Amino acid sequence: MNSSAMDEKNQNEQNEAPTEQRQPGCGQPYPGGGYDWRRTYRGPYMGAPQDWQRRDPKAGPLPPSDEKAFAILSYIGILWLVGLLADRENRNVVFHVNQGIILSIFEFALMFSLAIAKAMIEGIFGFVFGGIGVLSWMGTAIGGLLSFTGWCLIVSYMIIGVVHAAQGKREPLPLIGSLFTVVH
């Protein structure tokens, strides 16, 4: 063997950890000494560990980014179920889930009452002004304006809730947010 091959073999033996320090199933020792089953040393050519490799599945709360995402989803229709099922122990998520449930109930009640009012208005205008073309269509226009106003109110409540959730605030929605609590 030539001297360069011997030097390379000796250098590899020096870089390798002694066999008595290795434990089966633990990977390589973490720089700084000791073994930690959650952290595996990665050489310079192995790349950085991914998020799923860093987080222990049994380790407590989710990162704040997940908490914020669940809080934001709570205000978009029935997506409050995602936060309720995924992170029920987090007080911030539960608060925003409650607000989302209240908003969903309010949306249903408002749209139901507006549908009844719209049907009554269109019926009255259609019956009273049935033979007069433009006046009979006024009922449809007033009903459409009521529906548009209702949707604008719901969307504004959604925007207010999403902004509060994104900022990490626990403020109830105006007028309807403090009516009742569904999830404790």
Secondary structure per residue as TSV (DSSP state, phi and psi in degrees):
chain	resnum	aa	ss	phi	psi
A	1	M	-	360.0	144.4
A	2	N	-	-85.5	172.1
A	3	S	H	-72.2	-30.8
A	4	S	H	-69.1	-36.4
A	5	A	H	-67.7	-37.9
A	6	M	H	-66.7	-41.3
A	7	D	H	-63.1	-41.2
A	8	E	H	-65.2	-40.7
A	9	K	H	-65.0	-42.9
A	10	N	H	-65.6	-38.3
A	11	Q	H	-66.5	-40.0
A	12	N	H	-64.5	-38.5
A	13	E	H	-66.6	-34.8
A	14	Q	H	-71.3	-35.0
A	15	N	H	-75.3	-23.1
A	16	E	S	-78.7	138.5
A	17	A	-	-71.9	148.6
A	18	P	-	-60.9	144.9
A	19	T	G	-68.2	-26.2
A	20	E	G	-73.1	-17.3
A	21	Q	G	-84.9	-20.2
A	22	R	-	-79.1	139.4
A	23	Q	-	-115.4	143.3
A	24	P	T	-66.4	135.8
A	25	G	T	83.1	2.2
A	26	C	S	-104.2	-1.0
A	27	G	-	73.5	-150.9
A	28	Q	S	-93.4	154.6
A	29	P	-	-65.3	146.7
A	30	Y	-	-76.8	138.7
A	31	P	T	-56.5	135.4
A	32	G	T	103.9	-2.0
A	33	G	S	94.7	154.5
A	34	G	-	86.2	158.9
A	35	Y	-	-112.2	140.5
A	36	D	B	-138.2	118.3
A	37	W	T	-65.3	-20.0
A	38	R	T	-84.8	-24.0
A	39	R	B	-116.8	128.0
A	40	T	-	-116.0	132.8
A	41	Y	-	-68.3	135.0
A	42	R	-	-117.5	128.0
A	43	G	-	-64.8	172.0
A	44	P	T	-65.4	-17.8
A	45	Y	T	-106.2	7.3
A	46	M	S	-97.3	-9.3
A	47	G	-	85.2	165.4
A	48	A	-	-77.2	148.5
A	49	P	-	-64.6	145.3
A	50	Q	-	-81.7	167.8
A	51	D	H	-59.5	-40.4
A	52	W	H	-68.3	-19.5
A	53	Q	H	-87.4	-21.6
A	54	R	H	-84.3	-33.9
A	55	R	S	-94.8	128.1
A	56	D	-	-74.6	127.7
A	57	P	T	-62.8	-21.2
A	58	K	T	-97.2	1.7
A	59	A	S	-82.6	116.1
A	60	G	S	4.9	-135.1
A	61	P	S	-70.3	158.6
A	62	L	-	-75.0	159.7
A	63	P	-	-61.9	157.3
A	64	P	H	-58.7	-27.1
A	65	S	H	-65.8	-38.2
A	66	D	H	-68.5	-40.3
A	67	E	H	-59.6	-44.2
A	68	K	H	-67.4	-38.5
A	69	A	H	-65.2	-43.3
A	70	F	H	-64.4	-38.0
A	71	A	H	-65.7	-40.8
A	72	I	H	-68.0	-42.2
A	73	L	H	-63.2	-23.2
A	74	S	T	-62.0	-23.7
A	75	Y	T	-95.4	-1.6
A	76	I	S	-105.4	94.8
A	77	G	T	58.3	-132.1
A	78	I	T	-91.8	9.4
A	79	L	T	-69.3	-1.5
A	80	W	H	-63.1	-19.0
A	81	L	H	-62.7	-32.4
A	82	V	H	-61.2	-50.7
A	83	G	H	-66.0	-36.8
A	84	L	H	-65.0	-41.9
A	85	L	H	-81.0	-30.6
A	86	A	H	-87.2	-38.2
A	87	D	-	-143.7	66.8
A	88	R	T	-75.9	-18.7
A	89	E	T	-82.4	-18.0
A	90	N	-	-78.9	122.9
A	91	R	H	-64.6	-38.2
A	92	N	H	-66.0	-43.5
A	93	V	H	-64.7	-42.4
A	94	V	H	-63.4	-39.4
A	95	F	H	-59.8	-49.0
A	96	H	H	-70.2	-31.4
A	97	V	H	-63.4	-43.5
A	98	N	H	-58.5	-44.4
A	99	Q	H	-63.4	-39.1
A	100	G	H	-65.7	-37.9
A	101	I	H	-66.7	-44.1
A	102	I	H	-60.3	-42.2
A	103	L	H	-64.1	-39.4
A	104	S	H	-65.0	-42.5
A	105	I	H	-64.2	-43.4
A	106	F	H	-62.6	-41.7
A	107	E	H	-62.0	-45.4
A	108	F	H	-61.8	-47.5
A	109	A	H	-63.6	-42.3
A	110	L	H	-65.5	-46.3
A	111	M	H	-67.7	-34.9
A	112	F	H	-65.8	-47.3
A	113	S	H	-67.2	-36.3
A	114	L	H	-68.1	-33.9
A	115	A	H	-66.0	-40.3
A	116	I	H	-65.7	-46.4
A	117	A	H	-62.3	-40.9
A	118	K	H	-63.5	-42.2
A	119	A	H	-65.0	-39.8
A	120	M	H	-66.4	-44.9
A	121	I	H	-63.3	-45.5
A	122	E	H	-64.9	-36.3
A	123	G	H	-67.3	-43.3
A	124	I	H	-64.3	-49.1
A	125	F	H	-65.6	-35.7
A	126	G	H	-69.1	-36.4
A	127	F	H	-77.6	-45.7
A	128	V	H	-71.8	-45.1
A	129	F	T	-108.7	35.1
A	130	G	T	-59.8	-36.9
A	131	G	T	-89.0	-11.3
A	132	I	S	-102.1	105.2
A	133	G	H	-43.8	-64.6
A	134	V	H	-68.3	-38.1
A	135	L	H	-68.1	-30.7
A	136	S	H	-70.8	-25.5
A	137	W	H	-80.0	-14.5
A	138	M	H	-62.2	-33.7
A	139	G	H	-61.2	-41.7
A	140	T	H	-64.9	-40.8
A	141	A	H	-66.1	-42.0
A	142	I	H	-67.0	-40.8
A	143	G	H	-62.7	-41.5
A	144	G	H	-65.1	-38.0
A	145	L	H	-65.1	-39.3
A	146	L	H	-62.8	-45.5
A	147	S	H	-61.7	-43.0
A	148	F	H	-62.5	-42.4
A	149	T	H	-63.7	-41.4
A	150	G	H	-62.1	-44.8
A	151	W	H	-65.8	-37.1
A	152	C	H	-62.5	-39.3
A	153	L	H	-64.6	-45.0
A	154	I	H	-63.6	-45.0
A	155	V	H	-65.3	-37.1
A	156	S	H	-66.0	-38.7
A	157	Y	H	-64.1	-39.6
A	158	M	H	-61.8	-44.2
A	159	I	H	-64.7	-43.1
A	160	I	H	-60.7	-44.5
A	161	G	H	-64.6	-42.6
A	162	V	H	-65.3	-40.2
A	163	V	H	-64.4	-43.8
A	164	H	H	-61.9	-41.6
A	165	A	H	-66.8	-40.1
A	166	A	H	-67.9	-31.1
A	167	Q	H	-85.2	-6.9
A	168	G	T	80.1	16.5
A	169	K	-	-85.7	151.1
A	170	R	-	-115.3	61.9
A	171	E	-	-104.4	134.5
A	172	P	-	-70.7	156.9
A	173	L	-	-64.6	145.3
A	174	P	T	-61.2	138.0
A	175	L	T	68.6	-42.1
A	176	I	T	-107.4	-15.9
A	177	G	T	-67.3	-25.2
A	178	S	T	-109.4	20.3
A	179	L	S	-68.5	-46.9
A	180	F	-	-160.5	168.8
A	181	T	-	-120.8	131.9
A	182	V	-	-98.8	-49.5
A	183	V	-	-106.9	131.5
A	184	H	-	-105.2	360.0
